[in-house]
Amino acid sequence: QVQVVESGGGLVQPGGSLRLSCVVSGRTIRGQPIVWYRQAPGQEREWVGGSWMGNDYASFVQVRFKISRDNDKNTVYLQMNSLKPEDTAVYYCNFKDTWGKGTQVTVSL
């Protein structure tokens, strides 16, 4: 059974950085697509970016965010730089249609 656990969220000031982790168990992520989403209060869940043969990102996080993966650790990372208040959301990882519970990111003074 596939399980997905996100971590690394927190409170950060505008312009700051965070690195989120997504640990997958139950199946190897090697060679498989994995995707990050986020959901802000009162908003629909939106796609942030994905990793498979390469990486792809939503236009609103281009350059600022970077996805990387460690296949040996079965973990995918989302490095978020130059954070803005509008990046405040719960960030989710999705692997093989399995969602984690998310990790809260709050960007505020």
Gaussian input, Z-matrix of N, CA and C with variables (Angstrom, degrees):
# hf/3-21g

backbone

0 1
 N
 C     1     B1
 C     2     B2     1     A1
 N     3     B3     2     A2     1     D1
 C     4     B4     3     A3     2     D2
 C     5     B5     4     A4     3     D3
 N     6     B6     5     A5     4     D4
 C     7     B7     6     A6     5     D5
 C     8     B8     7     A7     6     D6
 N     9     B9     8     A8     7     D7
 C    10    B10     9     A9     8     D8
 C    11    B11    10    A10     9     D9
 N    12    B12    11    A11    10    D10
 C    13    B13    12    A12    11    D11
 C    14    B14    13    A13    12    D12
 N    15    B15    14    A14    13    D13
 C    16    B16    15    A15    14    D14
 C    17    B17    16    A16    15    D15
 N    18    B18    17    A17    16    D16
 C    19    B19    18    A18    17    D17
 C    20    B20    19    A19    18    D18
 N    21    B21    20    A20    19    D19
 C    22    B22    21    A21    20    D20
 C    23    B23    22    A22    21    D21
 N    24    B24    23    A23    22    D22
 C    25    B25    24    A24    23    D23
 C    26    B26    25    A25    24    D24
 N    27    B27    26    A26    25    D25
 C    28    B28    27    A27    26    D26
 C    29    B29    28    A28    27    D27
 N    30    B30    29    A29    28    D28
 C    31    B31    30    A30    29    D29
 C    32    B32    31    A31    30    D30
 N    33    B33    32    A32    31    D31
 C    34    B34    33    A33    32    D32
 C    35    B35    34    A34    33    D33
 N    36    B36    35    A35    34    D34
 C    37    B37    36    A36    35    D35
 C    38    B38    37    A37    36    D36
 N    39    B39    38    A38    37    D37
 C    40    B40    39    A39    38    D38
 C    41    B41    40    A40    39    D39
 N    42    B42    41    A41    40    D40
 C    43    B43    42    A42    41    D41
 C    44    B44    43    A43    42    D42
 N    45    B45    44    A44    43    D43
 C    46    B46    45    A45    44    D44
 C    47    B47    46    A46    45    D45
 N    48    B48    47    A47    46    D46
 C    49    B49    48    A48    47    D47
 C    50    B50    49    A49    48    D48
 N    51    B51    50    A50    49    D49
 C    52    B52    51    A51    50    D50
 C    53    B53    52    A52    51    D51
 N    54    B54    53    A53    52    D52
 C    55    B55    54    A54    53    D53
 C    56    B56    55    A55    54    D54
 N    57    B57    56    A56    55    D55
 C    58    B58    57    A57    56    D56
 C    59    B59    58    A58    57    D57
 N    60    B60    59    A59    58    D58
 C    61    B61    60    A60    59    D59
 C    62    B62    61    A61    60    D60
 N    63    B63    62    A62    61    D61
 C    64    B64    63    A63    62    D62
 C    65    B65    64    A64    63    D63
 N    66    B66    65    A65    64    D64
 C    67    B67    66    A66    65    D65
 C    68    B68    67    A67    66    D66
 N    69    B69    68    A68    67    D67
 C    70    B70    69    A69    68    D68
 C    71    B71    70    A70    69    D69
 N    72    B72    71    A71    70    D70
 C    73    B73    72    A72    71    D71
 C    74    B74    73    A73    72    D72
 N    75    B75    74    A74    73    D73
 C    76    B76    75    A75    74    D74
 C    77    B77    76    A76    75    D75
 N    78    B78    77    A77    76    D76
 C    79    B79    78    A78    77    D77
 C    80    B80    79    A79    78    D78
 N    81    B81    80    A80    79    D79
 C    82    B82    81    A81    80    D80
 C    83    B83    82    A82    81    D81
 N    84    B84    83    A83    82    D82
 C    85    B85    84    A84    83    D83
 C    86    B86    85    A85    84    D84
 N    87    B87    86    A86    85    D85
 C    88    B88    87    A87    86    D86
 C    89    B89    88    A88    87    D87
 N    90    B90    89    A89    88    D88
 C    91    B91    90    A90    89    D89
 C    92    B92    91    A91    90    D90
 N    93    B93    92    A92    91    D91
 C    94    B94    93    A93    92    D92
 C    95    B95    94    A94    93    D93
 N    96    B96    95    A95    94    D94
 C    97    B97    96    A96    95    D95
 C    98    B98    97    A97    96    D96
 N    99    B99    98    A98    97    D97
 C   100   B100    99    A99    98    D98
 C   101   B101   100   A100    99    D99
 N   102   B102   101   A101   100   D100
 C   103   B103   102   A102   101   D101
 C   104   B104   103   A103   102   D102
 N   105   B105   104   A104   103   D103
 C   106   B106   105   A105   104   D104
 C   107   B107   106   A106   105   D105
 N   108   B108   107   A107   106   D106
 C   109   B109   108   A108   107   D107
 C   110   B110   109   A109   108   D108
 N   111   B111   110   A110   109   D109
 C   112   B112   111   A111   110   D110
 C   113   B113   112   A112   111   D111
 N   114   B114   113   A113   112   D112
 C   115   B115   114   A114   113   D113
 C   116   B116   115   A115   114   D114
 N   117   B117   116   A116   115   D115
 C   118   B118   117   A117   116   D116
 C   119   B119   118   A118   117   D117
 N   120   B120   119   A119   118   D118
 C   121   B121   120   A120   119   D119
 C   122   B122   121   A121   120   D120
 N   123   B123   122   A122   121   D121
 C   124   B124   123   A123   122   D122
 C   125   B125   124   A124   123   D123
 N   126   B126   125   A125   124   D124
 C   127   B127   126   A126   125   D125
 C   128   B128   127   A127   126   D126
 N   129   B129   128   A128   127   D127
 C   130   B130   129   A129   128   D128
 C   131   B131   130   A130   129   D129
 N   132   B132   131   A131   130   D130
 C   133   B133   132   A132   131   D131
 C   134   B134   133   A133   132   D132
 N   135   B135   134   A134   133   D133
 C   136   B136   135   A135   134   D134
 C   137   B137   136   A136   135   D135
 N   138   B138   137   A137   136   D136
 C   139   B139   138   A138   137   D137
 C   140   B140   139   A139   138   D138
 N   141   B141   140   A140   139   D139
 C   142   B142   141   A141   140   D140
 C   143   B143   142   A142   141   D141
 N   144   B144   143   A143   142   D142
 C   145   B145   144   A144   143   D143
 C   146   B146   145   A145   144   D144
 N   147   B147   146   A146   145   D145
 C   148   B148   147   A147   146   D146
 C   149   B149   148   A148   147   D147
 N   150   B150   149   A149   148   D148
 C   151   B151   150   A150   149   D149
 C   152   B152   151   A151   150   D150
 N   153   B153   152   A152   151   D151
 C   154   B154   153   A153   152   D152
 C   155   B155   154   A154   153   D153
 N   156   B156   155   A155   154   D154
 C   157   B157   156   A156   155   D155
 C   158   B158   157   A157   156   D156
 N   159   B159   158   A158   157   D157
 C   160   B160   159   A159   158   D158
 C   161   B161   160   A160   159   D159
 N   162   B162   161   A161   160   D160
 C   163   B163   162   A162   161   D161
 C   164   B164   163   A163   162   D162
 N   165   B165   164   A164   163   D163
 C   166   B166   165   A165   164   D164
 C   167   B167   166   A166   165   D165
 N   168   B168   167   A167   166   D166
 C   169   B169   168   A168   167   D167
 C   170   B170   169   A169   168   D168
 N   171   B171   170   A170   169   D169
 C   172   B172   171   A171   170   D170
 C   173   B173   172   A172   171   D171
 N   174   B174   173   A173   172   D172
 C   175   B175   174   A174   173   D173
 C   176   B176   175   A175   174   D174
 N   177   B177   176   A176   175   D175
 C   178   B178   177   A177   176   D176
 C   179   B179   178   A178   177   D177
 N   180   B180   179   A179   178   D178
 C   181   B181   180   A180   179   D179
 C   182   B182   181   A181   180   D180
 N   183   B183   182   A182   181   D181
 C   184   B184   183   A183   182   D182
 C   185   B185   184   A184   183   D183
 N   186   B186   185   A185   184   D184
 C   187   B187   186   A186   185   D185
 C   188   B188   187   A187   186   D186
 N   189   B189   188   A188   187   D187
 C   190   B190   189   A189   188   D188
 C   191   B191   190   A190   189   D189
 N   192   B192   191   A191   190   D190
 C   193   B193   192   A192   191   D191
 C   194   B194   193   A193   192   D192
 N   195   B195   194   A194   193   D193
 C   196   B196   195   A195   194   D194
 C   197   B197   196   A196   195   D195
 N   198   B198   197   A197   196   D196
 C   199   B199   198   A198   197   D197
 C   200   B200   199   A199   198   D198
 N   201   B201   200   A200   199   D199
 C   202   B202   201   A201   200   D200
 C   203   B203   202   A202   201   D201
 N   204   B204   203   A203   202   D202
 C   205   B205   204   A204   203   D203
 C   206   B206   205   A205   204   D204
 N   207   B207   206   A206   205   D205
 C   208   B208   207   A207   206   D206
 C   209   B209   208   A208   207   D207
 N   210   B210   209   A209   208   D208
 C   211   B211   210   A210   209   D209
 C   212   B212   211   A211   210   D210
 N   213   B213   212   A212   211   D211
 C   214   B214   213   A213   212   D212
 C   215   B215   214   A214   213   D213
 N   216   B216   215   A215   214   D214
 C   217   B217   216   A216   215   D215
 C   218   B218   217   A217   216   D216
 N   219   B219   218   A218   217   D217
 C   220   B220   219   A219   218   D218
 C   221   B221   220   A220   219   D219
 N   222   B222   221   A221   220   D220
 C   223   B223   222   A222   221   D221
 C   224   B224   223   A223   222   D222
 N   225   B225   224   A224   223   D223
 C   226   B226   225   A225   224   D224
 C   227   B227   226   A226   225   D225
 N   228   B228   227   A227   226   D226
 C   229   B229   228   A228   227   D227
 C   230   B230   229   A229   228   D228
 N   231   B231   230   A230   229   D229
 C   232   B232   231   A231   230   D230
 C   233   B233   232   A232   231   D231
 N   234   B234   233   A233   232   D232
 C   235   B235   234   A234   233   D233
 C   236   B236   235   A235   234   D234
 N   237   B237   236   A236   235   D235
 C   238   B238   237   A237   236   D236
 C   239   B239   238   A238   237   D237
 N   240   B240   239   A239   238   D238
 C   241   B241   240   A240   239   D239
 C   242   B242   241   A241   240   D240
 N   243   B243   242   A242   241   D241
 C   244   B244   243   A243   242   D242
 C   245   B245   244   A244   243   D243
 N   246   B246   245   A245   244   D244
 C   247   B247   246   A246   245   D245
 C   248   B248   247   A247   246   D246
 N   249   B249   248   A248   247   D247
 C   250   B250   249   A249   248   D248
 C   251   B251   250   A250   249   D249
 N   252   B252   251   A251   250   D250
 C   253   B253   252   A252   251   D251
 C   254   B254   253   A253   252   D252
 N   255   B255   254   A254   253   D253
 C   256   B256   255   A255   254   D254
 C   257   B257   256   A256   255   D255
 N   258   B258   257   A257   256   D256
 C   259   B259   258   A258   257   D257
 C   260   B260   259   A259   258   D258
 N   261   B261   260   A260   259   D259
 C   262   B262   261   A261   260   D260
 C   263   B263   262   A262   261   D261
 N   264   B264   263   A263   262   D262
 C   265   B265   264   A264   263   D263
 C   266   B266   265   A265   264   D264
 N   267   B267   266   A266   265   D265
 C   268   B268   267   A267   266   D266
 C   269   B269   268   A268   267   D267
 N   270   B270   269   A269   268   D268
 C   271   B271   270   A270   269   D269
 C   272   B272   271   A271   270   D270
 N   273   B273   272   A272   271   D271
 C   274   B274   273   A273   272   D272
 C   275   B275   274   A274   273   D273
 N   276   B276   275   A275   274   D274
 C   277   B277   276   A276   275   D275
 C   278   B278   277   A277   276   D276
 N   279   B279   278   A278   277   D277
 C   280   B280   279   A279   278   D278
 C   281   B281   280   A280   279   D279
 N   282   B282   281   A281   280   D280
 C   283   B283   282   A282   281   D281
 C   284   B284   283   A283   282   D282
 N   285   B285   284   A284   283   D283
 C   286   B286   285   A285   284   D284
 C   287   B287   286   A286   285   D285
 N   288   B288   287   A287   286   D286
 C   289   B289   288   A288   287   D287
 C   290   B290   289   A289   288   D288
 N   291   B291   290   A290   289   D289
 C   292   B292   291   A291   290   D290
 C   293   B293   292   A292   291   D291
 N   294   B294   293   A293   292   D292
 C   295   B295   294   A294   293   D293
 C   296   B296   295   A295   294   D294
 N   297   B297   296   A296   295   D295
 C   298   B298   297   A297   296   D296
 C   299   B299   298   A298   297   D297
 N   300   B300   299   A299   298   D298
 C   301   B301   300   A300   299   D299
 C   302   B302   301   A301   300   D300
 N   303   B303   302   A302   301   D301
 C   304   B304   303   A303   302   D302
 C   305   B305   304   A304   303   D303
 N   306   B306   305   A305   304   D304
 C   307   B307   306   A306   305   D305
 C   308   B308   307   A307   306   D306
 N   309   B309   308   A308   307   D307
 C   310   B310   309   A309   308   D308
 C   311   B311   310   A310   309   D309
 N   312   B312   311   A311   310   D310
 C   313   B313   312   A312   311   D311
 C   314   B314   313   A313   312   D312
 N   315   B315   314   A314   313   D313
 C   316   B316   315   A315   314   D314
 C   317   B317   316   A316   315   D315
 N   318   B318   317   A317   316   D316
 C   319   B319   318   A318   317   D317
 C   320   B320   319   A319   318   D318
 N   321   B321   320   A320   319   D319
 C   322   B322   321   A321   320   D320
 C   323   B323   322   A322   321   D321
 N   324   B324   323   A323   322   D322
 C   325   B325   324   A324   323   D323
 C   326   B326   325   A325   324   D324

   B1=1.4522
   B2=1.5255
   B3=1.3059
   B4=1.4566
   B5=1.5306
   B6=1.3267
   B7=1.4630
   B8=1.5219
   B9=1.3121
   B10=1.4606
   B11=1.5219
   B12=1.3219
   B13=1.4629
   B14=1.5202
   B15=1.3229
   B16=1.4562
   B17=1.5284
   B18=1.3177
   B19=1.4600
   B20=1.5194
   B21=1.3293
   B22=1.4565
   B23=1.5118
   B24=1.3082
   B25=1.4614
   B26=1.5132
   B27=1.3250
   B28=1.4541
   B29=1.5059
   B30=1.3217
   B31=1.4590
   B32=1.5254
   B33=1.3149
   B34=1.4599
   B35=1.5239
   B36=1.3176
   B37=1.4593
   B38=1.5171
   B39=1.3090
   B40=1.4726
   B41=1.5253
   B42=1.3138
   B43=1.4542
   B44=1.5124
   B45=1.3173
   B46=1.4503
   B47=1.5175
   B48=1.3302
   B49=1.4644
   B50=1.5193
   B51=1.3049
   B52=1.4629
   B53=1.5188
   B54=1.3194
   B55=1.4568
   B56=1.5250
   B57=1.3119
   B58=1.4547
   B59=1.5205
   B60=1.3175
   B61=1.4617
   B62=1.5166
   B63=1.2919
   B64=1.4644
   B65=1.5288
   B66=1.3113
   B67=1.4587
   B68=1.5280
   B69=1.3038
   B70=1.4656
   B71=1.5230
   B72=1.3083
   B73=1.4647
   B74=1.5182
   B75=1.3083
   B76=1.4547
   B77=1.5165
   B78=1.3178
   B79=1.4631
   B80=1.5230
   B81=1.3029
   B82=1.4596
   B83=1.5253
   B84=1.3261
   B85=1.4604
   B86=1.5328
   B87=1.3088
   B88=1.4606
   B89=1.5288
   B90=1.3135
   B91=1.4622
   B92=1.5154
   B93=1.3116
   B94=1.4589
   B95=1.5341
   B96=1.3262
   B97=1.4660
   B98=1.5297
   B99=1.3084
   B100=1.4579
   B101=1.5269
   B102=1.3079
   B103=1.4594
   B104=1.5274
   B105=1.3210
   B106=1.4622
   B107=1.5288
   B108=1.3345
   B109=1.4546
   B110=1.5280
   B111=1.3148
   B112=1.4612
   B113=1.5228
   B114=1.3184
   B115=1.4494
   B116=1.5204
   B117=1.3297
   B118=1.4495
   B119=1.5224
   B120=1.3339
   B121=1.4753
   B122=1.5211
   B123=1.3240
   B124=1.4489
   B125=1.5149
   B126=1.3218
   B127=1.4576
   B128=1.5222
   B129=1.3133
   B130=1.4607
   B131=1.5270
   B132=1.3193
   B133=1.4598
   B134=1.5251
   B135=1.3286
   B136=1.4642
   B137=1.5265
   B138=1.3114
   B139=1.4608
   B140=1.5263
   B141=1.3241
   B142=1.4648
   B143=1.5239
   B144=1.3164
   B145=1.4567
   B146=1.5119
   B147=1.3181
   B148=1.4436
   B149=1.5122
   B150=1.3211
   B151=1.4623
   B152=1.5165
   B153=1.3334
   B154=1.4668
   B155=1.5230
   B156=1.2902
   B157=1.4598
   B158=1.5259
   B159=1.2869
   B160=1.4646
   B161=1.4988
   B162=1.3024
   B163=1.4583
   B164=1.5214
   B165=1.3101
   B166=1.4523
   B167=1.5225
   B168=1.3360
   B169=1.4588
   B170=1.5245
   B171=1.3332
   B172=1.4578
   B173=1.5265
   B174=1.2990
   B175=1.4624
   B176=1.5256
   B177=1.3304
   B178=1.4582
   B179=1.5350
   B180=1.3297
   B181=1.4637
   B182=1.5264
   B183=1.3133
   B184=1.4593
   B185=1.5314
   B186=1.3152
   B187=1.4733
   B188=1.5244
   B189=1.3254
   B190=1.4689
   B191=1.5281
   B192=1.3254
   B193=1.4631
   B194=1.5237
   B195=1.3217
   B196=1.4592
   B197=1.5216
   B198=1.3202
   B199=1.4554
   B200=1.5162
   B201=1.3162
   B202=1.4597
   B203=1.5180
   B204=1.3106
   B205=1.4494
   B206=1.5117
   B207=1.3110
   B208=1.4572
   B209=1.5234
   B210=1.3191
   B211=1.4652
   B212=1.5173
   B213=1.3245
   B214=1.4726
   B215=1.5208
   B216=1.3356
   B217=1.4616
   B218=1.5231
   B219=1.3364
   B220=1.4721
   B221=1.5269
   B222=1.3041
   B223=1.4594
   B224=1.5285
   B225=1.3128
   B226=1.4606
   B227=1.5239
   B228=1.3177
   B229=1.4566
   B230=1.5272
   B231=1.3129
   B232=1.4586
   B233=1.5232
   B234=1.3257
   B235=1.4575
   B236=1.5186
   B237=1.3157
   B238=1.4634
   B239=1.5195
   B240=1.3050
   B241=1.4543
   B242=1.5257
   B243=1.3075
   B244=1.4738
   B245=1.5219
   B246=1.3084
   B247=1.4659
   B248=1.5185
   B249=1.3254
   B250=1.4542
   B251=1.5261
   B252=1.3233
   B253=1.4708
   B254=1.5288
   B255=1.3161
   B256=1.4680
   B257=1.5211
   B258=1.3280
   B259=1.4633
   B260=1.5262
   B261=1.3142
   B262=1.4588
   B263=1.5198
   B264=1.3167
   B265=1.4591
   B266=1.5230
   B267=1.3166
   B268=1.4612
   B269=1.5221
   B270=1.3079
   B271=1.4631
   B272=1.5226
   B273=1.3220
   B274=1.4594
   B275=1.5320
   B276=1.3098
   B277=1.4515
   B278=1.5249
   B279=1.3155
   B280=1.4624
   B281=1.5100
   B282=1.3299
   B283=1.4632
   B284=1.5201
   B285=1.3118
   B286=1.4759
   B287=1.5367
   B288=1.3108
   B289=1.4720
   B290=1.5196
   B291=1.3113
   B292=1.4610
   B293=1.5208
   B294=1.3272
   B295=1.4600
   B296=1.5180
   B297=1.3273
   B298=1.4452
   B299=1.5193
   B300=1.3381
   B301=1.4601
   B302=1.5249
   B303=1.2986
   B304=1.4454
   B305=1.5160
   B306=1.3252
   B307=1.4560
   B308=1.5290
   B309=1.3185
   B310=1.4615
   B311=1.5211
   B312=1.3022
   B313=1.4644
   B314=1.5228
   B315=1.3211
   B316=1.4528
   B317=1.5191
   B318=1.3141
   B319=1.4623
   B320=1.5296
   B321=1.3115
   B322=1.4606
   B323=1.5166
   B324=1.3322
   B325=1.4687
   B326=1.5145
   A1=109.42
   A2=115.38
   A3=120.36
   A4=110.01
   A5=115.29
   A6=121.41
   A7=108.52
   A8=114.79
   A9=121.74
   A10=108.32
   A11=116.40
   A12=120.45
   A13=109.21
   A14=115.46
   A15=121.21
   A16=110.28
   A17=115.36
   A18=120.78
   A19=109.03
   A20=114.66
   A21=119.99
   A22=115.21
   A23=116.69
   A24=119.22
   A25=111.83
   A26=115.22
   A27=120.32
   A28=111.12
   A29=114.31
   A30=122.12
   A31=108.70
   A32=116.44
   A33=120.87
   A34=108.58
   A35=116.33
   A36=120.70
   A37=110.96
   A38=117.32
   A39=119.82
   A40=110.74
   A41=115.03
   A42=121.20
   A43=113.97
   A44=116.75
   A45=121.38
   A46=113.18
   A47=114.51
   A48=121.38
   A49=110.79
   A50=114.08
   A51=122.50
   A52=108.08
   A53=115.23
   A54=119.99
   A55=108.07
   A56=114.23
   A57=120.37
   A58=109.82
   A59=115.00
   A60=120.94
   A61=109.46
   A62=114.80
   A63=122.07
   A64=106.78
   A65=115.55
   A66=121.11
   A67=109.02
   A68=115.02
   A69=121.06
   A70=109.06
   A71=116.10
   A72=121.06
   A73=108.71
   A74=114.68
   A75=120.45
   A76=114.84
   A77=116.59
   A78=120.44
   A79=108.13
   A80=115.96
   A81=119.15
   A82=111.12
   A83=115.11
   A84=119.47
   A85=111.49
   A86=116.16
   A87=120.47
   A88=109.89
   A89=115.40
   A90=119.75
   A91=115.16
   A92=117.21
   A93=121.01
   A94=110.63
   A95=116.88
   A96=119.22
   A97=111.68
   A98=114.56
   A99=120.73
   A100=106.94
   A101=116.43
   A102=120.60
   A103=110.95
   A104=115.67
   A105=122.91
   A106=109.49
   A107=114.36
   A108=122.09
   A109=107.93
   A110=115.78
   A111=119.90
   A112=109.44
   A113=114.56
   A114=120.03
   A115=109.17
   A116=114.91
   A117=120.81
   A118=108.96
   A119=117.26
   A120=119.76
   A121=111.56
   A122=115.43
   A123=120.41
   A124=115.27
   A125=116.26
   A126=120.52
   A127=110.24
   A128=114.47
   A129=119.02
   A130=109.63
   A131=115.67
   A132=120.13
   A133=108.32
   A134=115.95
   A135=119.62
   A136=110.84
   A137=113.42
   A138=121.12
   A139=110.04
   A140=116.05
   A141=121.83
   A142=111.06
   A143=115.19
   A144=118.71
   A145=110.05
   A146=115.42
   A147=120.08
   A148=112.09
   A149=114.46
   A150=121.83
   A151=108.45
   A152=114.56
   A153=118.79
   A154=107.72
   A155=118.04
   A156=119.69
   A157=109.74
   A158=115.59
   A159=123.91
   A160=106.70
   A161=116.59
   A162=120.20
   A163=110.06
   A164=115.01
   A165=120.72
   A166=107.34
   A167=116.27
   A168=120.67
   A169=111.57
   A170=114.53
   A171=119.05
   A172=108.94
   A173=116.16
   A174=120.08
   A175=111.99
   A176=116.94
   A177=118.87
   A178=112.79
   A179=118.24
   A180=119.62
   A181=112.04
   A182=117.24
   A183=120.99
   A184=110.64
   A185=115.59
   A186=124.42
   A187=111.10
   A188=118.83
   A189=120.33
   A190=112.29
   A191=117.91
   A192=121.83
   A193=109.84
   A194=115.53
   A195=119.90
   A196=109.66
   A197=115.51
   A198=121.85
   A199=108.93
   A200=115.47
   A201=120.37
   A202=107.73
   A203=115.31
   A204=118.85
   A205=111.11
   A206=115.47
   A207=122.63
   A208=105.43
   A209=115.38
   A210=118.80
   A211=112.49
   A212=116.31
   A213=119.34
   A214=111.06
   A215=116.64
   A216=121.28
   A217=112.10
   A218=115.43
   A219=119.93
   A220=111.28
   A221=115.31
   A222=121.83
   A223=110.36
   A224=114.48
   A225=121.74
   A226=107.77
   A227=115.73
   A228=121.15
   A229=110.28
   A230=114.61
   A231=120.81
   A232=107.13
   A233=115.49
   A234=121.64
   A235=107.98
   A236=115.64
   A237=120.43
   A238=109.11
   A239=116.53
   A240=122.80
   A241=109.92
   A242=115.30
   A243=121.40
   A244=110.99
   A245=115.30
   A246=120.04
   A247=111.51
   A248=114.10
   A249=122.37
   A250=109.42
   A251=118.25
   A252=119.33
   A253=112.51
   A254=117.01
   A255=119.74
   A256=113.38
   A257=117.09
   A258=120.32
   A259=111.19
   A260=117.74
   A261=121.21
   A262=109.91
   A263=115.78
   A264=121.41
   A265=108.74
   A266=114.62
   A267=119.96
   A268=106.70
   A269=115.59
   A270=121.65
   A271=109.30
   A272=114.43
   A273=121.88
   A274=110.16
   A275=113.06
   A276=121.64
   A277=107.61
   A278=115.76
   A279=120.17
   A280=109.92
   A281=114.82
   A282=120.82
   A283=107.80
   A284=116.12
   A285=121.62
   A286=110.77
   A287=115.46
   A288=123.15
   A289=113.31
   A290=117.62
   A291=122.29
   A292=109.04
   A293=115.38
   A294=121.56
   A295=110.84
   A296=115.23
   A297=118.99
   A298=109.43
   A299=115.89
   A300=120.62
   A301=111.75
   A302=116.46
   A303=120.41
   A304=113.33
   A305=114.61
   A306=121.53
   A307=107.84
   A308=115.73
   A309=120.92
   A310=110.91
   A311=115.59
   A312=122.42
   A313=107.56
   A314=116.03
   A315=121.19
   A316=108.71
   A317=115.94
   A318=121.52
   A319=107.43
   A320=114.99
   A321=119.44
   A322=109.71
   A323=115.07
   A324=119.62
   A325=109.35
   D1=128.30
   D2=-179.12
   D3=-77.93
   D4=135.18
   D5=173.43
   D6=-129.72
   D7=146.01
   D8=-178.38
   D9=-129.78
   D10=129.53
   D11=-179.65
   D12=-131.54
   D13=119.61
   D14=176.37
   D15=-95.32
   D16=151.24
   D17=175.90
   D18=-156.90
   D19=171.18
   D20=174.73
   D21=104.58
   D22=-3.09
   D23=178.74
   D24=-72.22
   D25=173.81
   D26=179.34
   D27=165.97
   D28=-167.61
   D29=178.60
   D30=-99.48
   D31=128.78
   D32=-179.51
   D33=-140.80
   D34=149.23
   D35=178.16
   D36=-77.63
   D37=154.56
   D38=175.50
   D39=-53.35
   D40=136.89
   D41=-176.46
   D42=90.93
   D43=-9.72
   D44=-178.63
   D45=-81.71
   D46=-176.39
   D47=-176.82
   D48=-132.44
   D49=153.05
   D50=171.66
   D51=-144.41
   D52=153.17
   D53=172.38
   D54=-123.05
   D55=117.97
   D56=177.23
   D57=-92.81
   D58=148.97
   D59=176.97
   D60=-120.56
   D61=147.76
   D62=175.68
   D63=-131.48
   D64=107.41
   D65=-179.48
   D66=-99.18
   D67=126.48
   D68=-179.80
   D69=-108.40
   D70=136.87
   D71=173.51
   D72=-127.91
   D73=155.12
   D74=176.90
   D75=97.87
   D76=-16.51
   D77=178.20
   D78=-163.04
   D79=144.34
   D80=179.30
   D81=-71.56
   D82=142.76
   D83=175.82
   D84=-89.35
   D85=-6.83
   D86=-176.11
   D87=-57.01
   D88=123.59
   D89=178.06
   D90=74.42
   D91=8.70
   D92=-176.08
   D93=-115.29
   D94=149.71
   D95=177.47
   D96=-75.89
   D97=147.28
   D98=176.50
   D99=-145.89
   D100=142.03
   D101=-166.97
   D102=-131.92
   D103=144.01
   D104=173.14
   D105=-105.51
   D106=137.53
   D107=174.11
   D108=-128.32
   D109=169.16
   D110=171.89
   D111=-146.11
   D112=156.36
   D113=178.41
   D114=-140.34
   D115=116.29
   D116=177.70
   D117=-88.47
   D118=158.81
   D119=179.93
   D120=-55.68
   D121=129.01
   D122=177.91
   D123=75.33
   D124=5.98
   D125=-178.03
   D126=-116.30
   D127=163.09
   D128=175.03
   D129=-78.55
   D130=156.51
   D131=175.86
   D132=-66.84
   D133=135.81
   D134=-178.58
   D135=-128.35
   D136=149.73
   D137=179.99
   D138=-73.47
   D139=133.02
   D140=179.03
   D141=-102.37
   D142=-44.93
   D143=-178.86
   D144=175.84
   D145=167.36
   D146=-178.22
   D147=-144.65
   D148=159.61
   D149=-179.63
   D150=-129.31
   D151=126.77
   D152=173.85
   D153=-150.95
   D154=-104.56
   D155=176.14
   D156=-71.89
   D157=-27.27
   D158=173.56
   D159=-149.45
   D160=-165.08
   D161=177.54
   D162=-114.92
   D163=148.21
   D164=178.37
   D165=-139.02
   D166=146.98
   D167=-172.91
   D168=-135.79
   D169=151.05
   D170=171.19
   D171=-66.22
   D172=151.82
   D173=-175.02
   D174=-61.78
   D175=-29.91
   D176=-175.58
   D177=-77.91
   D178=-6.38
   D179=177.02
   D180=-121.16
   D181=2.65
   D182=178.47
   D183=-50.82
   D184=136.56
   D185=178.57
   D186=77.30
   D187=-42.92
   D188=-175.19
   D189=-75.68
   D190=-35.21
   D191=-176.35
   D192=-108.83
   D193=149.20
   D194=177.22
   D195=-142.43
   D196=131.63
   D197=177.35
   D198=-98.64
   D199=136.23
   D200=172.66
   D201=-138.27
   D202=165.37
   D203=-178.48
   D204=-141.21
   D205=146.98
   D206=173.69
   D207=-120.01
   D208=99.50
   D209=-175.83
   D210=-65.62
   D211=-30.66
   D212=-179.84
   D213=-67.69
   D214=-31.66
   D215=178.27
   D216=-94.67
   D217=-0.16
   D218=-177.84
   D219=53.52
   D220=42.70
   D221=-173.21
   D222=-132.30
   D223=140.73
   D224=174.20
   D225=-119.05
   D226=141.68
   D227=-177.49
   D228=-116.92
   D229=150.04
   D230=171.87
   D231=-125.01
   D232=103.91
   D233=177.40
   D234=-85.64
   D235=121.08
   D236=-176.84
   D237=-117.20
   D238=119.43
   D239=-179.36
   D240=-118.25
   D241=164.10
   D242=178.26
   D243=49.12
   D244=48.59
   D245=-174.98
   D246=-66.16
   D247=145.67
   D248=-179.06
   D249=-119.84
   D250=157.00
   D251=177.36
   D252=-54.65
   D253=-33.16
   D254=-179.75
   D255=-72.69
   D256=-5.10
   D257=173.26
   D258=-84.19
   D259=-4.86
   D260=178.51
   D261=-61.65
   D262=124.33
   D263=-175.83
   D264=-177.89
   D265=170.27
   D266=165.90
   D267=-91.50
   D268=128.20
   D269=-177.39
   D270=-101.97
   D271=131.53
   D272=-176.49
   D273=-121.70
   D274=151.65
   D275=173.62
   D276=-113.76
   D277=142.46
   D278=177.85
   D279=-129.48
   D280=126.87
   D281=178.39
   D282=-136.22
   D283=123.01
   D284=178.52
   D285=51.96
   D286=45.88
   D287=178.06
   D288=64.76
   D289=16.17
   D290=176.31
   D291=-106.40
   D292=128.95
   D293=179.58
   D294=-102.95
   D295=145.84
   D296=167.70
   D297=-85.49
   D298=-176.20
   D299=179.92
   D300=-86.18
   D301=-9.86
   D302=176.90
   D303=90.49
   D304=164.45
   D305=175.89
   D306=-135.72
   D307=133.26
   D308=-174.24
   D309=-80.74
   D310=130.35
   D311=173.32
   D312=-118.23
   D313=124.32
   D314=178.96
   D315=-124.39
   D316=123.13
   D317=-179.82
   D318=-111.85
   D319=110.65
   D320=-174.01
   D321=-160.82
   D322=155.34
   D323=176.14
   D324=-72.75

